[in-house]
Amino acid sequence: MSAVAPSAFLAAATGSSPHHTPVWFMRQAGRSLPEYKAIRGAGSILEAIKRPDLATEITLQPVRRYGVDAAVLYSDIVVPPHAVGYGIDVAPGTGPVADNAFRCAADLDRLRPLEPDTDVPYVIETVRNLVRELPASVPLLAFAGAPFTVASYLVEGRPSRTYQNTKRLISSDPELWHRLMERLTQHAIAFIDAQVTAGARAFQLFDSWAGSLSRRDYDTFVLPHSRRVFDAMAAKHPGVPGIHFGIGCDHLLESMLSAGPRVLGLDWRTSISDARARMGDDLVVQGNLDPALVLAGRDPALRGAARVLADNGGHDGHIFNLGHGVDPSTDPTILEEVVAHVHESTRR
């Protein structure tokens, strides 16, 4: 009987030596794939997520096509507030939309604690399906939205460029803000815990929009809550690596690392070498090819991938990814070539 190939992703994430630099892509499952479009059907993504067989197949599609080293659960960061009946959906072409935005303490009544077994059994079933079907060398990543980013959708009512309502709540009623964040922290912990308990072997906490804050505000109003998520996961699931990622967060990276992740995700604005110069040579990083280079074509994408690898300098603690999610207009064949290039040029 042949031995099962070890996981390159888990080796890199935990500071061991992978047999090649592992690759996965944020939003690797979805609208860029023709096979996704063929089966997705109409309606909200939140309804598709409630169909475990469909969500399982969508999660597996990029693993088959790209040969990536990790699968990421087909889900969405607003699944928990949607599941508890807050009143939020994902509008096609817009993103998360809440008809009645969070404005006062009474709105907490619509955001009860998450009980995964009764609120999101379909997510647990999907995870169990995937654990059975994925190769042992390809771990499943759980994920959740970080409390701040989910809060921003609830408070703004829709995607925002200024986050003016969120910042208004932080500054005008910090007590209510922290109560909201505590509830969303419970959601994140319960949601990730349920996925890991069902068999996911790593997780990512997406704080996509934390970069809109100053470091002072982040440290005061966000960091304590994100740290609680990582602390809880470390206590419940020691040895399961966590990734912390945000966009436009160069000024926050030291604080985000102090929350307790094993891996720090970088967008394309911060070089890997600079991050290690600031935070230590043992820093495990994820990233960080600019997604626009993939849209620019095969040669720009491969040159960009080569620059990311050169920037990493052969360090074992590197998980190759884009600096943000796969754009829906991406040509999947280019990502196939990026994966092959990374694997072939880094094979130990």
N, C-alpha and C positions, 0 to 999 in steps of 0.2 A: 504494500500500500504506500503510495507516495505521500510525502509530508505536506501538510497544508502550508501554503506560503504565508509568512508573517505579514502583518499589516504595516505597510510603510507609513500610513497616516498616523497610527498610534505610536509607532517608534519615534517619529519626528516630534509629535505632540508631547511626548513624555521624556524627551531628552536622550533617547537612544539613537543608534545609527541605522537609518533606513537603507534598504537596498537600492532605492532611488528616491529622489525628491518627490513626495506625494503631491497630487493635484486634486482639487475639486473646485467647483465654481458656485458661488452664490447665485441663486435662481437658475441652477443648471437644468432643473426640470421646469418645463413651461413653454411659453409662447414662441420661443425661438425654434422649437422642434416640430417638424411636420407630423411626426407620429403622435405628439401631444394634441395638435389641432384635430387630428383624425378621430380621437376618442373623447376629447374634453366635453363636448356638448355645450349647450347654452346655459345661461344662468350664472349666479354668483360663484366665485371660487369657494366660498364658505359652504355652499351646497355640495360642490364636488368633493370637498374634504370629508364630508359626512358619509361618503360611499367608500368603505375600506378597500374593496376590490379595485376601484378606479384609482384611488389615491396610491395604492400599492404599485399598480402598473406605471403610473406617472413617475413615481419615485425611482423605479427601476430603469426607465427609458434612457436617461443619460449615462447610467452605469454601463449599459449594453453598448450604447453608441460611442461614447468617448473613452471608455476604459479608465474612468476616474478612480481614485483610491478611497473615496468615501461617498456614501449616499447621504443626502440630506432630506429629511422628511418633507413630503409635500404638505404644507400647512400654511398658516398665516399668523402674523403676530397678534391679530385681533380675535383669534379663535376664542381665547378665554373670556373676554368681556362679552362677545357675542353669545357664547354658550350659557352665561349666567343671566342673559336677558337684558343686557344694558341698552340695547337698541343701536347697534352699529353693524354696517355691512361694508362690502368692498364694491364700489361702483366701477364698472369697466371704464378704463381710460382715465379714471380720477384717483382711485385708491380708497382708503377707509373713510367712510362718511357716517356721522352720527346726526340724526335729525334733531335731537335734543342734546345739545352740547352740555358738558359738565360746567355748572356755574355756582352751585351752592351746596351746603352740607346735606340737604335733602337728596341730592343726586347720588350720594353714597348708597342710598337704599336700593338703587338700581344696579349696584355693583357688589353684590354679596360675594362672600368667599367662594372660590372654585373648589368643587368636589369632583375630581377627575372621573371616578368610577361611574357617577351618574350624569355628569355634565358633558364629558367628552369620551364616552366609551368607544366611539368610532375611531378616535386617534389611537387609543390603546390597541384596538384590533388591528389597525394598519401597521403599527410598530411590530406587533407579533407576527403578522404576515411577512413583513420584510426580514425579520430576523431568521425566519425559516428559509427565505428564498435568496438572500444575499450570500455571495461567497464569504467564507470565514475571513478572508483577507481584506474584505471591504466592509468596514464598520458603518453603522447607521448613526448619523448625527441627529440628536434632538436639538430643538431650538425653541426660544421664546423671545418675545420682545422685551427689552429692558423697561423697567417701570417708567422712566422719563419719556421714552419714545411713545409708548402706548398712551401715557397720560396726555401727551401733546395732541394725539388724535382725538381723544375724548373731550379735551378742553377746547380745541380749535373747531372741532366738528368736521374737519376735512384737512387734507394736506395744506401746509402753510409755508410761506417763505419768510415770514417775520416772527411767528410764534408770539404775537402780541398778547393774545388772551392768556396763553400759558405763563408768560412773564408777568402779566398783570396779576394773576392769581398768586404766583410765587411771592411777589412783593407786597400785595395788599392783604393776603390772608395766609401767611406761612403755615399756621397751624392746620388749616384745612388742606393745604398742599401736602403736608407730611401725612395726613390721614389718607389722602388719595394714594400717595406713593406706597404707604404701608399695605393698602388693600391690593395694589397692583404687584407689590413684591410677593405677597402671598400667592397671587395668581401665577407668577413666574416660577416660584419654587415648586408649587404643586404640579404645574404643567410639565416642567422639565423632569421632576421626580417621577411622574407617571411614565414618561417616555423611557427614562433610563431603567426603571424597574421592569418595564416590559421588554428591555433588551438593547436599547440604544447604548452605544459605548463611548460617546463623547457628546458635548453640547456646545452650542454657540448662543451667547446673549447679544442680541442686536440692539445697540443703542444708536440707531441710525442718525438721529437728529440732535444728539447731545452737543455737537459742535456749534450749535447756535448759542450756547451759553458761555459766559466768561468762566475762567478757571475758579474764581472765587465762588460764583453761584453754583457751579458744578460740585465743588467740594462741600458746599453747605447743604444744597437741596437735592442732590442726586447720588453722590458717592456713597453715603451711608446705606442707602437702599440697595444699590447694586452690590455693595459688599455683602449685604445679608444674603443675597441670592447665591453668591459664590461660597460663602461660609456654610450655608445650609447644604449645598451640594457636596462640599468637601466632607461634611459630617455624615451625610446620608450615604454617599457613594465615593469613599476615598479611592483614589487612583483613577477616577474617571476625569479626563482632562476637559477643562472649560476654555472657551475662546471668547474674548471680549472684542467687539467690533463697533466702530462708529465712523461716520463720514465727516471730513473736515475737522478732525479732532487732534491735529498735531499739537495744539497748545494744552491738550488734556491727557496726553498719553501716559505721563507719569502717574497721574491720578487714576486713570483707568486701570493701569497695571496694579496699583495699590489695592484695588477692589478684590484682587485674589485670583485672576485667571491664570491658567498654565500657559496660554498662548495669547499673544496680543495681535489682533488684526490691524493691518495698516491699509489705508487707502493709497492712491497713487501719488499723493502729495508729499509723503514722507519716505525718504529712502530707508532701506533696511539697515544700511551701514550707519546712518545717522541715528536711527532708533537704538542700535546697540551701543553706539558711542555715548548716548545719553543714559541708557538704562542697564548697561552691562553686557559683556560679550556672551553671557549664557542665556540671553533673551531668546525665547522661541517666538518666531513671528509667522504670520500668515499674510500672504499678499504677493505682489501688489501691482499687477499689470493694469494699466489704464484701459478700461473697457472700450474707449474710443479707438484704440489701436486695433482692436479686433474688427471694429466696423470699417476701419480704413483699408483692410485687405490682408491677404496672407503674409506678404513680405513685411509690412509694418508690424503685424502681430508677432511674427517670429523674431524679428529684430528686438522688439520690446521685451519678449520673453527672455531672450538671451541677455539683455541688459539687467533684468531682474535677477537672473541666476548669477550673473557676474557681481552684482551688488551684494548678494548673499555670501559670495566668496567661499562656496563649498561647505558652509556651516551645516551641521546635521539638523539643527533646530529650525527648519524652514518648511512650511506648507505652502505650496504655490497656489495662488488664487488670483482672481481679478481684484482690483481695488474697490469694486462695488459689484452689483449683480449683473448678470448677463442681460443685455438689452434685447427686447423682443425681436428687433430686426437683424440680429446677429446671424451670420451664415454658419450653421453648425459644423460644416466641413473645416472651417478655420479653427474652431476650438478642438476638433479632432487632431489637427496638425500640431496645435500648441501642446496638447497632452503628449503626443508622440515625441515631440522635440524635448520636452522637459524630461520625460522618462529616459530617452536614449542618451541625452547629453549628461545625465547625472548618475547613470547606473554605476553602482559600486562594484 
